[in-house]
Amino acid sequence: MARFWTQNIELKRSYKWIARISLFDKSFFGDGVDALDEDSDISIDTGNDPVPFIVQSFTKPEFGFQTLEIKDSYGPHRRLIAGSAKWGSLEINLYDVVDSNLNVSKQLYDWLSSVGYKSGQENPSQDWVDASRAIRKLSKGDLIFLTLEHIDSNGKKIEEWQFNQPVIKAISFGDALSYESDSPVIVKLGVEIASAKYTYLDNN
């Protein structure tokens, strides 16, 4: 059987990647920073962001079209028409850590508080300082910045995905706990994106 792979052809590996997650610390009562721009000189303090090595998994982007099926009234034939296009949602899994500097549950809860969440209200529906303002902040897609980098066997970045206007749609602070398991606690993020940008970096 012929060998297709040589020393000059390297396969991408599913374990050679780096995910970067920035939770912009926008104070609910302040203006914070504007959305990240390629030409911006703003320096974002990522001291409270999840560090790359605790990201357990990160789904790669998926692009799809809605389809419409048209059937022939006079026979078995059918035809498919492509409709609107949409980028699929992302799921990011992160290891939770006891250390306060790496505690993902704390980082995400602090982030929620920074955009207006306030627990302990008499009425659960009043858990937001200003619900309409919080929704506006969350829906702008500039409170979180995501990139996914693929690296080669030498650790060099070969490609990068940037995700535009990411909006967190769900936070799971861990699955069911059990005394019968010593598995690590995994925090899950569900993220919707408006679009994605792919960049190939030619290192040759």
C-alpha positions in Angstrom: 0.0 0.0 0.0 1.4 3.4 -1.0 2.3 5.9 1.7 0.6 9.2 1.3 2.2 11.0 4.2 5.8 12.0 4.2 8.1 14.0 6.4 7.2 17.0 4.3 3.4 16.6 4.8 2.2 17.2 8.3 -1.4 16.5 9.3 -3.2 18.9 11.6 -3.8 17.3 15.0 -6.9 17.7 17.2 -4.7 18.2 20.3 -2.4 21.0 18.9 -4.3 24.2 19.5 -4.6 27.2 21.7 -7.8 28.9 22.7 -7.8 32.5 24.0 -10.8 33.8 25.9 -11.1 37.4 27.0 -13.9 38.5 29.3 -13.9 42.2 29.0 -14.3 43.7 32.5 -16.9 46.3 31.6 -18.3 48.0 34.7 -22.1 48.1 34.5 -22.0 51.6 35.8 -19.1 52.8 33.6 -18.5 53.0 29.9 -15.8 50.3 29.9 -13.9 49.8 26.6 -15.2 49.8 23.1 -15.3 46.6 21.0 -11.9 45.3 20.1 -10.7 46.6 16.7 -7.7 45.5 14.8 -6.4 49.1 14.6 -7.2 49.9 18.2 -4.4 50.8 20.6 -6.5 49.9 23.7 -4.8 47.5 26.0 -7.2 45.0 27.5 -6.4 43.7 31.0 -6.8 40.0 30.8 -5.7 39.3 34.3 -9.1 37.7 35.2 -9.5 35.8 32.0 -9.4 32.0 31.7 -5.8 31.0 30.8 -5.4 28.9 27.7 -4.1 25.7 29.4 -7.4 25.2 31.3 -9.5 25.1 28.2 -10.3 21.4 27.8 -12.1 21.5 24.4 -13.3 24.1 21.9 -15.5 23.2 19.0 -14.3 24.4 15.6 -16.8 26.6 13.7 -19.5 25.2 11.5 -21.1 26.9 8.5 -24.3 25.8 7.0 -27.2 26.7 4.8 -30.9 26.3 5.4 -32.3 24.2 2.5 -35.8 24.0 1.0 -37.0 20.9 -0.8 -39.2 21.3 -3.8 -41.0 18.2 -5.0 -42.2 17.4 -8.5 -46.0 17.2 -8.4 -46.0 14.8 -11.4 -43.2 12.5 -10.4 -40.7 11.3 -7.8 -38.2 14.0 -8.6 -37.2 16.6 -6.0 -35.0 19.6 -6.0 -33.1 21.3 -3.2 -32.6 25.1 -2.9 -30.0 26.7 -0.6 -31.5 29.3 1.6 -29.9 31.7 4.2 -26.5 30.9 5.7 -25.6 30.8 9.3 -22.6 30.0 11.5 -23.3 27.4 14.1 -22.8 27.9 17.9 -19.6 27.0 19.7 -19.2 25.0 22.9 -16.2 25.7 25.1 -15.3 23.4 28.0 -13.0 24.6 30.8 -11.4 22.9 33.7 -12.5 24.6 37.0 -9.7 25.2 39.5 -9.6 25.8 43.2 -7.0 28.6 43.1 -8.8 31.9 43.1 -6.7 33.2 40.2 -7.8 30.3 37.9 -11.3 29.6 39.3 -13.4 29.7 36.2 -16.7 29.8 38.1 -15.5 32.9 40.0 -14.3 34.5 36.8 -17.6 34.0 35.0 -19.7 35.0 37.9 -17.7 38.2 38.4 -18.2 38.8 34.7 -21.9 38.5 35.0 -21.9 40.9 37.9 -19.9 43.4 35.8 -22.6 43.5 33.2 -25.4 44.0 35.7 -26.3 40.8 37.5 -27.0 41.1 41.2 -28.2 38.2 43.3 -30.1 38.2 46.5 -33.1 40.2 45.3 -36.5 39.5 46.9 -37.9 38.8 43.5 -35.8 36.6 41.2 -37.0 38.6 38.2 -35.2 41.6 39.7 -31.8 39.9 39.7 -30.6 42.4 37.2 -29.8 46.0 38.3 -31.3 47.2 35.0 -32.5 44.3 32.8 -32.9 46.3 29.6 -29.5 47.8 29.9 -27.9 44.5 30.7 -29.6 42.9 27.6 -28.2 45.7 25.4 -24.7 45.1 26.8 -24.8 41.4 26.3 -26.4 41.5 22.8 -23.7 43.8 21.4 -21.2 41.0 21.2 -18.3 43.0 22.5 -18.1 41.6 26.1 -16.2 38.5 25.1 -13.3 38.0 22.6 -12.5 34.5 21.3 -9.7 33.2 19.1 -8.8 29.6 18.2 -5.2 28.9 17.0 -3.9 25.7 15.4 -0.2 25.0 15.9 2.2 22.7 14.3 4.6 20.1 15.8 7.1 22.9 16.6 4.5 25.0 18.4 4.2 27.6 15.6 0.8 29.0 14.8 -0.3 27.9 11.4 -3.9 29.2 11.3 -6.3 31.3 13.4 -10.0 31.6 13.8 -11.5 34.9 15.0 -15.1 35.0 16.0 -17.2 38.1 15.4 -19.7 39.4 17.9 -19.7 36.4 20.2 -22.6 36.3 22.6 -22.7 33.8 25.6 -26.0 32.0 25.5 -25.5 29.5 28.3 -23.2 28.9 31.2 -23.1 25.5 32.9 -21.1 25.6 36.1 -20.6 21.8 36.1 -22.4 18.6 35.7 -23.9 16.5 38.5 -21.5 15.9 41.4 -21.0 12.4 42.7 -18.9 10.8 45.5 -18.4 7.9 43.1 -16.3 9.9 40.7 -13.0 11.8 40.9 -13.5 13.5 37.5 -12.6 17.1 37.2 -15.3 19.7 37.2 -15.9 21.1 33.7 -17.5 24.5 33.2 -19.3 24.8 29.8 -19.9 27.9 27.7 -22.4 28.0 24.9 -21.6 30.8 22.5 -23.4 32.1 19.4 -21.4 34.0 16.8 -22.4 36.4 14.0 -19.6 35.2 11.8 -16.0 33.8 11.8 -12.8 34.9 10.1 -10.1 32.4 9.1 -6.5 33.3 8.6 -3.8 30.9 7.3 -0.3 31.8 8.3 2.3 30.5 5.8 5.4 29.7 7.8 7.3 28.4 4.8 
